[in-house]
Amino acid sequence: MAARSLRIGLIPGDGIGREVIPAGRQVLEAISTSFKLKFDFVDLYAGFETFQQTGNALPDRTVKVLKEECDGALFGAVSSPTTKVVGYSSPIVALRKKLDLYANVRPVKTTATVKSPIDLVIVRENTEDLYVKEERTFESPDGKGKIAEAIKRISERASHRIASIAGEIALRRQKIRDSGVHSVHSRPLVTITHKSNVLSQTDGLFRETARTALSHSSFSDVAVDEQIVDSMVYKLFRQPSAYDVIVAPNLYGDILSDGAAALVGSLGLVPSANVGDGFVIGEPCHGSAPDIMGKSVANPIASIRSAGLMLEFLGEEDAAAKIEKAVESNLDEGRLLSPDMGGKARTEEVVEDILKKL
């Protein structure tokens, strides 16, 4: 059988993105022969430094090549300024919209050998909520200062499809468990997170639509529950093993997924995938970390896991599992860990160790 060809865009972005995205490429190249895959890589650009150099954080060529030539992509990190910069907006947010990558999928997982293993996935709606960025500031009519307002938009279409992909992920995770992989879960579960007790129309629509989507016969084996977002935060940290797949609107999903990274010790371990119906971008959850840029101490594992997650959504589950097994072996052994994990290994030493374990 001929090898499957996959063209992958590489977008390092800013800061340590340029150090960890090559790690993702090395791992993909390493597993290609074993799984009859042929990778063709194309270097693309986006980020704040690209904006400073060209006046455009997301060049048209980057979007065009991704749309017309690529099967998937790896995106590193961006250095978003904390104050407004005229003309600049986040390129990853723009990419999600231009490619209709409506789901941000973030696994949060410890190795199976720890005392209380954690294995959950947060599925965040990626296209709307407060992230539509429709804001305005105006003077209060009573003369008591400025007022700022923002639109929170929740649609039935977006809520239905994010709940549906959460259900599909829950079923796929159960299939892996049924194959003999140890897990803390006995059946697939999707937890709908919302604040409909206060936001009865917006979050109310999300809750109702998600429940309708998950009531479809194709999800008959999936248990469904729900959690108000503030109590969700508490229970996520107190009882993380109670959750399998968590689905949430954009803002809550963003907060929960970054917070959940603390459960596994470092953002440097946490991957994500921006997923649409015809495209996927793997993206480590950490930022550009300018304070450690160029020091060869960045943790490459989130990038490597993101490459594996990208493969999973491209239908190469066995190759993705092989990458994850090699990463877990590195973490379990604990001999070569980056500084954020309490070790002293350089970025390239961690990568080399994982490549050997492949």
C-alpha angles and dihedrals in degrees: 000000000000119000117261111245118221124182111208126192115219115208109174094179115185139339116349090003086088089056101045104038091065086057090058090050093050092053093048090051090048095056097039098094096045092055100035093248128145116200125201114188129203123193114228135174138228137136144082094300089052087052091051091050100041108015090244124090092195112034117212090237091060092055093042094051093046092049099043106029112022136078094197144339145218117226120195117196141299132222102225113191116238092223127054116278112193111246097010125115131159111282094206091055089049092048091052090055098042093049094035092237093171100172129062107196118196121179115201110197142159123199115273092244097068119102096251108021120206121208117166140131127218113208110197125192104239110194113053144013113092088335091082080087096217102153138150137184123207141162117270111252089228091058095245098127139277127332123203123200134187131192118237107201123190120173131193092230095053093043092050096051095044091051090047094053089047088056091048091051091050091053092047091050090051090051089055091048091049089056089067103270110144115247141166089229127080098189138013115277132183119195115201111213121202147130099231092142086074105018096046097168104040101031089029089061091047092051096046095044094047091052091049092050093049092048089070114119091245088068097046091121093052119094114217129204135155140221134196105242098240093052087041089063091051096046094043090062096038099041110016092154089066091072131076108165121004119195121194144160116267102271097042091045091052093052095042095048095050091045092048089059086074088066091067097039105251144031084227088077099048121095130189139190128209102213134193133165092271108018143039134198119197111214130177110229097229124095131243092277098205090184091069099030113134095011096101092233099108115123108243096191098092089053093047092048090048089056088053092047090051089054091049091058090045088060097259098118096152093055090047091052090051091055092048092050091053091050092049090050090055092049095044092050091049094194097117111035129152120243094262086063094049095263135111102225120129120235093256092049092056090048092049091050092052091047090054090050090054 
